[in-house]
Amino acid sequence: MNSLILFLPFVILMIGVMYFSQRRQRRAIQATIDLQESLRPGDRVHTTSGLEGTIVAITEDTVDLEIASGVVTTWMKLAVRDKILPDDPTDNDLEESEGLTDPGR
């Protein structure tokens, strides 16, 4: 009986940990689904391999990305990691490091 009293809180704790980790995983899956449904031609995106490109065409399972002027590659939709927002600070940092903008302005 004494060992049951010690074991019961452990079991309850493990059930709680499993429940919250499953919720976190569901949220991540839903965020990926929402991203894939929101993709439109003209959106700038990052792929999971780190490539940046502009979406030029979308099918049910693939996206065509223009990675340079006139260079279009086909990727699985699952390879799109995130959208690049127009005011994304990573774009500005890149331009400053290349000397394309005047940081004093």
N, C-alpha and C positions, 0 to 999 in steps of 0.2 A: 504494500500500500504506500509506503514511504517513497519508493522509487517511482511510483505512478505520479505522485505529487511533484516530483522533480522533473519528470519527463513531459508532463502535460504543457507547461509553459514553453518548452522547447518546440513542441509540435505546433502550438499556436503561433509562435514566432516564425517558424518556417513556412507555414501556410500564408501568413501575412507578407513575407518577403516574396514568395512566388506570385501572389496576387498583384502586388505593386509592380514587379518586373514585367508581368504580362501586360499590364495596362500601359506601361512605357513603350513596350514593343508594338502594341496595337496603335498607339499614337504615331509612332514613327512610320509604320506601314501606311496609315491614313494620310500622313503628310506627303509621302512619296506618290500616292495615288492622286492627291489633289494637285501636286506639281505637274504630273504627266497630263492631267486633264486640262490644265491651264496653259499649256504650251501653244503658241501661235507663231505663224511665220513672221519673221522680223525680230523675234525675241533673241537676245544674246544670252548664251548659256555656257556653263562649265560642264565638262563631262567628268566621270569618275576617274579618268586617267589624267585629268588636268588640262585638257585641251579647251580652248575658248573658240566659240564660233557663233554664227548667226543662223537661225533656222530659216531655211528657204522652202521646205516642203515637209509635210507630216503625213504618215499613214497610220494605220491602227497600231503597228508594232515598231515602226522605225521613224527616224527623223533624218532629214538631209541637212547637214551643216556646211555652210560656206566658211572655210577656215582661212582663206586668202582670196583675193580678187580672182574669181573664175575657178576656184578650186572647191569642189563640193564633194563631201564624203557622206556615206550613209552609216548611221549608228542605230543601235537598238534604243528604244525610248528609255529602257532601264539604265542606260549609260549616262543619262542626263542627271547630274547631281543637283544643280540649282540654276536659277536665273541670275543674270547680272543686271542689277537695277541701274537705271541711268545715273543715279547719284552715288554709286558704289565707290567708297573711298579707295579700294584697291586699284581702280583705274587711274585715279589721280596720283597715287603713289608711284605707279609705273611711269606715268608721263613726267613727273618731277625727276625721277631717277634717270630718265633718258634726256632730260633737259628740254622737254617740249613745252613746259609752262614756266612762267616766272613766279617763283614762290613768294617774291616780295609784293606781289599785287594782291 
